[in-house]
Amino acid sequence: MNILSLFDGMSCGQIALNRVGIKYDNYFASEIDQSAIQVTMDNYPNTKQLGDVTKIKSSDLPQIDLLIGGSPCQGFSFAGKQLNFDDPRSKLFFEFVRLKNECNPKYFLLENVKMRKDFQDIISSYLGVEPIEINSSTVSAQDRKRLYWTNIPNITKPENKNIYLKDILDDNVDDSLFLSDTIASRYFPINCTINNNKSCVIGKLSDHQGDRIFHINCKGSSLSASGGNNGAGGCNIIFDPNSNKLRKLSVFECERLQTVPKDYTKIAKKTQRYKMLGNGWTVDVIAHIFKNII
């Protein structure tokens, strides 16, 4: 079995394949971020790195059985400028289409953010399938809605595991994760209970998802590659019940949010670890989809 993973990042697809026991002969990865490549090769040294997706030719590859990818989403996201297909990063979607047509894989999977319906319909028209929406909240402690276009049959939504922020917290965290009193004082209000059992946001600096404080008995916001003004690196801010202070989630806790093995990203610098985790896939969602290949 041969896998081609475009925009491979830190190879979350490879973690998912191994998690469900799918054996493969070759895993070809297209990625240009050196930190992500470093993490992949540290964990999966047999990965065949191909570099820039625009330079890949199907004639240089064996028959591909599974094509996967999560093309850059900045041009589609509701949180971004919504430049759609005019955004040079989102144009990389057409490289996925090109290689899907050239390689003619038995199965394919494309992941992207929840987006405007007209953008979604364009992608569906090129891939010939409608997406299924899956929220990572079913298998993790983050609210992360994503769309998955695939011809893998009989995909359903995962069963809810009822995991919350309190379930992924580390007992021992570094002092550097705590916000200074000066920064913490800028948040408003700080109400350390769930307001009327409706809102999990107990404080905020702005409406940016990286500037909100979440109750640990709830789901956090989607892990992202860039944070808000708190410098959290795209991770959630929580009120730590042990210290009664505000703090960022640790890299280990963010790995848990993405259901990535502990210390999977350890070889990279901390800032890069936060970034690639935010860019990555929630592995248990992908594993749930891959189970249907078996």
C-alpha positions as CSV (number, residue, x, y, z in Angstrom):
1,M,0.0,0.0,0.0
2,N,1.4,3.4,-1.0
3,I,0.3,6.6,0.7
4,L,0.8,10.2,-0.6
5,S,0.3,12.9,2.0
6,L,0.2,16.5,0.7
7,F,0.8,19.4,3.1
8,D,1.9,16.6,5.5
9,G,2.9,18.9,8.3
10,M,4.1,16.7,11.2
11,S,2.5,13.6,9.7
12,C,-0.6,13.3,11.8
13,G,-1.9,11.1,9.0
14,Q,0.9,8.6,9.7
15,I,0.0,8.6,13.4
16,A,-3.6,7.8,12.5
17,L,-2.7,5.0,10.1
18,N,-0.5,3.3,12.8
19,R,-3.2,3.9,15.4
20,V,-5.7,1.8,13.5
21,G,-3.2,-0.8,12.4
22,I,-3.1,0.0,8.6
23,K,0.1,-1.3,7.2
24,Y,1.7,0.5,4.3
25,D,4.8,0.0,2.1
26,N,5.6,3.6,1.3
27,Y,4.6,6.9,2.9
28,F,5.4,9.8,0.5
29,A,5.1,13.3,2.2
30,S,5.0,16.7,0.6
31,E,6.0,19.4,3.1
32,I,8.3,22.4,3.1
33,D,8.3,23.5,6.8
34,Q,11.6,22.3,8.2
35,S,10.5,22.0,11.8
36,A,7.5,19.8,10.8
37,I,9.8,17.6,8.6
38,Q,12.2,17.3,11.5
39,V,9.4,16.0,13.8
40,T,8.1,13.6,11.2
41,M,11.6,12.1,10.5
42,D,12.2,11.8,14.2
43,N,9.1,9.6,14.6
44,Y,8.9,8.0,11.2
45,P,12.4,7.9,9.7
46,N,11.3,5.8,6.7
47,T,9.1,8.7,5.4
48,K,9.9,9.7,1.8
49,Q,10.0,13.5,1.8
50,L,9.1,15.0,-1.6
51,G,9.2,18.7,-0.8
52,D,7.2,21.3,-2.7
53,V,3.8,20.0,-3.8
54,T,4.0,21.9,-7.1
55,K,7.1,19.9,-8.1
56,I,5.6,16.5,-7.6
57,K,4.8,14.4,-10.7
58,S,2.7,11.3,-10.6
59,S,5.0,9.7,-13.2
60,D,7.8,9.7,-10.5
61,L,5.6,7.7,-8.1
62,P,4.3,4.2,-7.8
63,Q,0.5,3.5,-7.9
64,I,-0.9,5.6,-5.0
65,D,-3.6,3.8,-2.9
66,L,-4.5,6.6,-0.5
67,L,-4.1,10.4,-1.1
68,I,-4.6,12.6,1.9
69,G,-4.1,16.2,2.7
70,G,-5.3,19.3,4.5
71,S,-4.6,22.2,2.2
72,P,-3.8,25.6,3.8
73,C,-7.1,27.1,5.0
74,Q,-6.3,30.8,5.5
75,G,-8.2,31.8,2.4
76,F,-11.4,29.9,3.5
77,S,-11.6,30.4,7.3
78,F,-14.4,32.5,8.8
79,A,-11.6,33.7,11.2
80,G,-9.5,35.0,8.3
81,K,-10.1,37.4,5.5
82,Q,-12.0,34.9,3.4
83,L,-10.0,35.6,0.3
84,N,-11.2,32.2,-1.0
85,F,-9.5,30.8,-4.1
86,D,-7.7,34.0,-4.9
87,D,-5.5,33.5,-1.8
88,P,-2.2,32.0,-3.0
89,R,-2.2,29.5,-0.1
90,S,-5.8,28.3,-0.9
91,K,-4.8,27.8,-4.5
92,L,-2.8,24.9,-3.3
93,F,-6.1,23.1,-3.1
94,F,-5.8,22.7,-6.9
95,E,-2.5,20.8,-6.5
96,F,-4.5,18.3,-4.5
97,V,-7.0,18.1,-7.3
98,R,-4.2,17.8,-9.9
99,L,-2.5,14.9,-8.1
100,K,-5.8,13.2,-7.4
101,N,-6.6,13.2,-11.1
102,E,-3.1,12.1,-12.1
103,C,-2.6,9.4,-9.4
104,N,-6.1,8.1,-9.5
105,P,-5.9,6.7,-5.9
106,K,-8.4,4.1,-4.6
107,Y,-9.1,6.4,-1.7
108,F,-8.7,10.1,-0.9
109,L,-9.3,12.4,2.1
110,L,-9.2,16.2,2.1
111,E,-9.6,18.1,5.3
112,N,-10.4,21.8,5.7
113,V,-12.1,24.3,7.9
114,K,-15.8,25.1,8.1
115,M,-16.3,27.7,5.4
116,R,-18.9,29.6,3.4
117,K,-21.2,27.3,1.5
118,D,-20.3,28.6,-1.9
119,F,-16.6,27.8,-1.2
120,Q,-17.5,24.4,0.1
121,D,-19.6,23.7,-3.0
122,I,-16.6,24.5,-5.3
123,I,-14.4,22.0,-3.5
124,S,-17.2,19.4,-3.6
125,S,-17.6,19.9,-7.4
126,Y,-13.9,19.2,-8.0
127,L,-13.7,16.2,-5.7
128,G,-17.1,14.7,-6.6
129,V,-18.2,14.1,-3.0
130,E,-19.9,16.2,-0.3
131,P,-18.0,16.7,2.9
132,I,-18.9,15.3,6.3
133,E,-18.6,17.8,9.2
134,I,-16.9,16.4,12.3
135,N,-16.2,18.3,15.5
136,S,-13.0,17.2,17.3
137,S,-15.0,17.9,20.5
138,T,-16.3,14.3,20.2
139,V,-12.9,12.8,20.8
140,S,-11.0,15.7,22.5
141,A,-11.3,18.7,24.8
142,Q,-11.5,21.3,22.0
143,D,-14.3,22.7,19.9
144,R,-12.8,22.2,16.4
145,K,-15.2,21.9,13.5
146,R,-13.7,20.6,10.3
147,L,-15.0,19.4,6.9
148,Y,-13.8,16.1,5.5
149,W,-14.2,15.2,1.8
150,T,-13.5,11.5,1.2
151,N,-14.6,8.5,-0.8
152,I,-13.8,6.2,2.1
153,P,-17.2,4.5,2.6
154,N,-19.7,4.6,5.4
155,I,-18.2,7.5,7.5
156,T,-20.2,8.4,10.5
157,K,-19.5,10.9,13.3
158,P,-17.4,9.5,16.2
159,E,-19.1,8.6,19.5
160,N,-18.7,11.4,22.0
161,K,-16.0,10.5,24.6
162,N,-17.0,13.4,26.9
163,I,-13.4,14.7,27.3
164,Y,-13.0,18.2,28.9
165,L,-10.2,20.5,29.6
166,K,-9.8,19.2,33.1
167,D,-9.1,15.7,31.6
168,I,-6.1,16.9,29.7
169,L,-4.4,19.0,32.3
170,D,-0.8,18.2,33.5
171,D,-0.2,17.9,37.2
172,N,3.2,19.7,37.0
173,V,3.4,22.8,34.8
174,D,6.3,25.2,34.3
175,D,6.1,28.6,35.9
176,S,6.6,30.2,32.5
177,L,3.1,29.2,31.5
178,F,1.4,31.5,34.0
179,L,0.4,35.0,32.9
180,S,2.0,37.9,34.7
181,D,-0.3,39.8,37.1
182,T,0.0,42.8,34.6
183,I,-1.3,40.7,31.7
184,A,-3.9,38.8,33.8
185,S,-5.4,42.1,35.1
186,R,-6.3,43.0,31.5
187,Y,-8.9,40.2,31.3
188,F,-12.5,40.9,32.1
189,P,-14.5,39.6,33.9
190,I,-13.0,36.8,35.8
191,N,-15.9,34.7,36.9
192,C,-14.6,31.2,37.7
193,T,-17.9,29.5,37.4
194,I,-19.8,28.5,34.3
195,N,-22.2,31.4,33.7
196,N,-25.8,30.1,34.0
197,N,-24.4,26.7,32.8
198,K,-24.3,28.2,29.3
199,S,-21.0,29.9,28.6
200,C,-17.6,28.2,29.2
201,V,-15.9,31.6,28.6
202,I,-15.2,33.0,32.1
203,G,-13.1,36.0,31.0
204,K,-11.7,37.7,27.9
205,L,-9.3,40.3,26.6
206,S,-11.0,40.5,23.2
207,D,-13.3,38.4,21.0
208,H,-10.3,36.7,19.5
209,Q,-10.4,33.0,20.4
210,G,-6.8,33.2,21.7
211,D,-7.9,36.0,24.2
212,R,-10.6,34.1,26.0
213,I,-10.4,32.2,29.3
214,F,-12.1,28.8,29.4
215,H,-13.6,26.9,32.4
216,I,-11.8,23.6,32.8
217,N,-15.1,21.7,33.1
218,C,-15.8,22.7,29.5
219,K,-14.4,22.3,26.0
220,G,-11.7,24.7,25.0
221,S,-11.5,26.6,21.7
222,S,-9.9,25.2,18.6
223,L,-6.1,25.0,18.8
224,S,-4.6,27.3,16.2
225,A,-1.2,28.1,14.7
226,S,-1.2,31.6,16.1
227,G,-2.5,33.0,19.3
228,G,-4.0,36.3,20.5
229,N,-2.5,39.1,22.4
230,N,-1.6,36.9,25.4
231,G,1.1,35.2,23.4
232,A,-0.4,31.8,24.0
233,G,0.7,30.4,20.7
234,G,-2.9,29.5,19.7
235,C,-3.6,27.5,22.8
236,N,-6.3,28.1,25.4
237,I,-6.0,30.2,28.5
238,I,-7.5,28.5,31.6
239,F,-8.0,29.5,35.3
240,D,-5.7,27.0,37.0
241,P,-7.5,25.7,40.1
242,N,-4.3,24.7,41.9
243,S,-2.7,28.2,41.9
244,N,-5.8,30.4,41.3
245,K,-3.9,32.0,38.4
246,L,-4.4,32.3,34.7
247,R,-2.1,30.2,32.6
248,K,-1.5,28.9,29.0
249,L,-1.7,25.2,28.2
250,S,1.6,23.4,28.0
251,V,2.8,21.8,24.8
252,F,2.1,18.4,26.3
253,E,-1.5,19.5,27.1
254,C,-1.8,20.8,23.5
255,E,-0.6,17.4,22.2
256,R,-3.4,15.9,24.3
257,L,-5.9,18.3,22.7
258,Q,-4.9,17.0,19.2
259,T,-4.7,13.4,20.5
260,V,-1.1,13.2,19.5
261,P,1.3,10.9,21.4
262,K,3.1,12.5,24.4
263,D,6.3,14.2,23.4
264,Y,5.7,13.4,19.7
265,T,6.9,17.0,18.9
266,K,9.8,17.1,21.5
267,I,12.6,17.5,18.9
268,A,11.3,20.9,17.8
269,K,11.5,24.3,19.6
270,K,8.6,25.2,21.8
271,T,7.2,27.9,19.6
272,Q,7.3,25.6,16.6
273,R,5.7,22.8,18.6
274,Y,2.7,25.0,19.4
275,K,2.5,26.1,15.8
276,M,2.6,22.7,14.2
277,L,0.1,21.3,16.7
278,G,-2.3,24.1,15.8
279,N,-1.8,23.3,12.1
280,G,-2.2,19.6,12.6
281,W,-5.1,17.2,12.6
282,T,-6.9,15.8,15.5
283,V,-5.5,12.3,15.1
284,D,-8.4,10.4,16.6
285,V,-10.8,11.9,14.1
286,I,-8.6,10.8,11.2
287,A,-8.1,7.4,12.7
288,H,-11.9,7.1,13.0
289,I,-12.2,7.8,9.3
290,F,-9.3,5.4,8.3
291,K,-11.0,2.5,10.2
292,N,-13.4,2.2,7.3
293,I,-10.5,1.4,4.9
294,I,-10.0,-1.8,6.9
